[in-house]
Amino acid sequence: MEAVINLLPKQSLAWDAWESPNITELGYGGAAGGGKSRLGCYLAITIAEMYPGSRGAIGRKELKTLRLTTLSTLFEIFAELGYKEGSYKYDAQQGVITFPNKSQIYLLDTAYSPQDPEYTRFGSLELTWAWIDESNETPEKAKSILKTRVGRKNNLGGKEVKTFWLETFNPNKGHVYRDYYQPWKEGTLPSYRAFIRALPGDNPHLPAAYITNLERSDKVTRERLLKGNFEFDDNPQKIMFYEAICDLTRNT
């Protein structure tokens, strides 16, 4: 199936990273409205169609939220690209999307469960690629375990396909900060990893009302989702607040 995918400039940079033979891990986002979910969906469909028999996974903390948001976007893009009934099969009970060329996409929850603290539910997966949407919400251990499953199904039809790991996220001081934002800011990202920072202003298709609502939100929401500020932290247990640190040179 031939279809035209129209990418935003920041999404194009992410696409270049995916096509690069050296980059196998990509972080994308850092604010609301930067096209995170659509980028992941475009890549998921493209990889499935390009490599028959490939197997990928889309993860999010809550499976219900994944179905209401990420999966909904995926179905919208299927329609936009001209997919008809029978172009793919969705097994809602198993959470699996199957293409005619035998490629599959699994839908996974990444939430911590006391009954499965070691995430053994990921143990038998053999994946070509994986994408965690809103990775800032996913526990770091879930991310680490799932990442070990990628690359176990990359010999497809006698051809070795590049492994690919994608995380899309909003600002957070957890693992996405340590893995992507901080090394990107310091210029110490490893050669196999890339980070593309996308803000609302990078998406000309966003409704003006959406930006207005972000501008009128509380300070925490504005700093995180509008400005993409990874450094902002309003945790009341912090010894030193972000705003006080920024004010050090002016406070008399």
C-alpha positions as CSV (number, residue, x, y, z in Angstrom):
1,M,0.0,0.0,0.0
2,E,1.4,3.4,-1.1
3,A,0.5,6.4,1.0
4,V,1.9,9.8,1.7
5,I,2.8,10.6,5.3
6,N,3.1,14.4,6.0
7,L,5.5,15.0,8.8
8,L,6.2,18.0,10.9
9,P,9.8,19.3,10.8
10,K,10.6,17.8,14.2
11,Q,9.0,14.5,13.2
12,S,11.1,14.6,10.0
13,L,14.2,14.8,12.2
14,A,13.0,11.8,14.2
15,W,12.4,9.9,10.9
16,D,15.9,10.6,9.9
17,A,17.1,9.2,13.2
18,W,15.1,6.0,12.6
19,E,16.6,5.7,9.1
20,S,20.1,6.2,10.5
21,P,21.9,2.8,10.8
22,N,23.7,4.0,13.9
23,I,20.7,5.1,16.0
24,T,18.7,2.4,17.7
25,E,17.1,4.4,20.6
26,L,15.1,7.6,20.1
27,G,13.4,9.9,22.6
28,Y,10.9,12.3,21.2
29,G,8.8,15.1,22.8
30,G,9.2,17.1,25.9
31,A,5.9,19.0,25.9
32,A,2.2,18.7,24.8
33,G,1.1,18.9,21.2
34,G,4.5,18.1,19.5
35,G,3.1,15.2,17.5
36,K,4.5,12.4,19.7
37,S,1.7,9.9,19.3
38,R,1.3,10.4,15.6
39,L,5.1,10.0,15.1
40,G,5.0,6.7,16.9
41,C,1.9,5.5,14.9
42,Y,3.5,6.4,11.6
43,L,6.7,4.5,12.5
44,A,4.7,1.5,13.8
45,I,2.7,1.2,10.5
46,T,5.8,1.8,8.3
47,I,7.9,-0.8,10.0
48,A,5.1,-3.4,9.9
49,E,4.6,-2.8,6.2
50,M,8.3,-2.6,5.3
51,Y,9.3,-5.8,7.1
52,P,6.9,-8.7,6.7
53,G,6.8,-10.9,9.8
54,S,8.2,-8.2,12.0
55,R,6.8,-7.9,15.6
56,G,6.5,-4.7,17.5
57,A,5.0,-3.5,20.8
58,I,3.3,-0.3,21.9
59,G,3.4,0.1,25.6
60,R,1.8,2.6,28.0
61,K,1.3,2.5,31.8
62,E,-2.4,1.7,31.6
63,L,-3.8,-0.5,28.9
64,K,-7.2,1.3,29.1
65,T,-5.5,4.6,28.5
66,L,-3.5,3.2,25.6
67,R,-6.7,2.0,23.9
68,L,-8.5,5.3,24.5
69,T,-5.6,7.5,23.2
70,T,-2.7,5.9,21.4
71,L,-4.8,3.2,19.7
72,S,-7.4,5.7,18.8
73,T,-4.8,7.8,17.0
74,L,-3.5,4.7,15.3
75,F,-6.9,3.9,13.9
76,E,-7.3,7.5,12.7
77,I,-4.1,7.3,10.8
78,F,-5.1,3.9,9.3
79,A,-8.2,5.7,7.9
80,E,-6.1,8.7,6.7
81,L,-3.7,6.4,4.9
82,G,-6.6,4.6,3.1
83,Y,-6.6,1.3,4.9
84,K,-9.8,-0.6,4.2
85,E,-11.6,-3.4,6.1
86,G,-9.3,-6.4,5.9
87,S,-6.1,-4.3,5.6
88,Y,-5.4,-5.4,9.1
89,K,-7.0,-7.4,11.9
90,Y,-7.4,-6.2,15.5
91,D,-7.9,-8.8,18.2
92,A,-9.2,-6.6,21.0
93,Q,-9.2,-9.5,23.5
94,Q,-5.5,-10.3,23.0
95,G,-4.4,-6.8,22.2
96,V,-2.8,-7.7,18.9
97,I,-2.9,-6.0,15.5
98,T,-2.0,-8.3,12.6
99,F,-1.2,-7.3,9.0
100,P,-1.7,-9.4,5.9
101,N,2.1,-9.8,5.6
102,K,2.1,-11.4,9.1
103,S,3.6,-8.4,10.9
104,Q,2.2,-7.9,14.3
105,I,1.9,-5.1,16.9
106,Y,1.2,-6.0,20.5
107,L,-0.5,-3.6,22.9
108,L,1.1,-3.8,26.4
109,D,0.6,-2.2,29.8
110,T,3.7,-1.2,31.6
111,A,2.2,-0.6,35.1
112,Y,3.9,-2.1,38.1
113,S,2.0,-5.1,39.6
114,P,2.8,-6.6,43.0
115,Q,1.9,-10.0,41.4
116,D,4.6,-9.4,38.8
117,P,7.3,-7.2,40.2
118,E,9.9,-8.6,37.8
119,Y,7.7,-8.1,34.7
120,T,7.9,-11.7,33.8
121,R,4.9,-11.1,31.5
122,F,7.4,-9.6,29.0
123,G,9.7,-12.5,29.3
124,S,8.7,-14.6,26.3
125,L,8.3,-11.7,23.9
126,E,10.4,-11.7,20.8
127,L,10.3,-8.2,19.3
128,T,11.7,-6.3,16.3
129,W,10.9,-2.9,17.8
130,A,9.1,-1.3,20.7
131,W,7.6,2.1,21.5
132,I,6.6,3.3,25.0
133,D,4.1,6.2,24.7
134,E,4.2,8.7,27.7
135,S,7.3,6.9,28.9
136,N,7.6,9.4,31.8
137,E,4.6,7.5,33.3
138,T,6.2,4.0,32.9
139,P,8.3,2.6,35.7
140,E,12.0,2.4,34.9
141,K,12.2,-1.3,35.5
142,A,9.3,-2.0,33.0
143,K,11.2,0.0,30.4
144,S,14.5,-1.9,31.1
145,I,12.9,-5.3,31.0
146,L,10.9,-4.6,27.8
147,K,14.0,-3.2,26.1
148,T,15.7,-6.6,26.5
149,R,13.0,-8.2,24.4
150,V,13.8,-6.0,21.4
151,G,16.1,-7.5,18.9
152,R,15.0,-11.1,19.4
153,K,13.1,-11.1,16.1
154,N,15.2,-9.2,13.7
155,N,16.2,-11.8,11.2
156,L,13.4,-11.6,8.8
157,G,13.4,-13.5,5.5
158,G,17.2,-14.0,5.8
159,K,17.7,-10.2,6.2
160,E,18.9,-8.6,9.4
161,V,16.6,-5.7,10.4
162,K,17.8,-2.9,12.7
163,T,16.4,-3.0,16.2
164,F,14.5,0.2,17.2
165,W,13.4,1.5,20.5
166,L,11.2,4.6,20.8
167,E,10.1,6.6,23.8
168,T,7.8,9.6,23.6
169,F,7.2,11.6,26.7
170,N,6.5,14.9,28.5
171,P,9.0,16.5,31.0
172,N,9.8,14.5,34.0
173,K,12.7,14.3,36.4
174,G,12.9,10.4,36.2
175,H,14.5,8.1,33.7
176,V,13.5,10.2,30.7
177,Y,15.4,13.1,32.2
178,R,18.5,10.9,32.9
179,D,18.5,9.0,29.7
180,Y,17.6,11.7,27.2
181,Y,17.2,15.3,28.3
182,Q,20.2,15.7,30.6
183,P,22.8,14.1,28.3
184,W,21.3,15.9,25.3
185,K,21.7,19.2,27.2
186,E,25.2,18.3,28.2
187,G,26.2,17.0,24.8
188,T,26.9,13.5,26.2
189,L,24.3,11.4,24.4
190,P,25.8,8.0,23.3
191,S,26.1,7.6,19.6
192,Y,23.3,5.0,19.4
193,R,20.7,7.3,21.1
194,A,19.0,10.5,19.9
195,F,16.6,13.0,21.5
196,I,14.3,15.3,19.5
197,R,12.7,18.0,21.5
198,A,9.3,19.0,20.2
199,L,7.2,21.8,21.7
200,P,3.6,23.0,20.9
201,G,5.1,25.8,18.8
202,D,6.6,23.1,16.5
203,N,3.2,22.0,15.5
204,P,1.3,24.5,13.2
205,H,-1.8,22.2,13.1
206,L,-2.6,22.7,16.8
207,P,-5.9,24.7,17.3
208,A,-5.3,28.1,18.8
209,A,-7.7,27.3,21.6
210,Y,-5.4,24.4,22.7
211,I,-2.5,26.8,23.1
212,T,-4.7,29.3,24.9
213,N,-5.8,26.7,27.4
214,L,-2.2,25.7,28.1
215,E,-1.3,29.4,28.6
216,R,-4.1,29.8,31.1
217,S,-3.3,26.6,33.0
218,D,-1.6,26.5,36.4
219,K,2.2,27.2,36.6
220,V,3.2,23.5,36.8
221,T,1.2,22.7,33.7
222,R,2.5,25.7,31.8
223,E,6.1,24.9,32.7
224,R,5.9,21.2,31.7
225,L,3.4,21.0,28.8
226,L,3.8,24.4,27.2
227,K,7.4,25.4,27.8
228,G,8.8,21.8,28.0
229,N,10.7,22.6,31.1
230,F,12.4,19.5,32.4
231,E,14.1,21.3,35.3
232,F,10.9,22.5,36.9
233,D,9.9,20.5,40.0
234,D,7.2,21.5,42.4
235,N,7.7,18.6,44.8
236,P,7.0,20.0,48.3
237,Q,9.7,17.7,49.7
238,K,12.4,19.3,47.7
239,I,15.1,21.1,49.8
240,M,15.5,23.8,47.2
241,F,12.8,24.9,44.8
242,Y,13.5,25.4,41.1
243,E,12.3,29.0,41.2
244,A,14.6,29.8,44.1
245,I,17.6,28.3,42.2
246,C,16.8,30.5,39.1
247,D,16.6,33.5,41.4
248,L,20.0,33.1,43.0
249,T,21.7,35.7,40.9
250,R,19.0,38.3,41.6
251,N,18.0,37.7,45.2
252,T,19.5,40.2,47.5
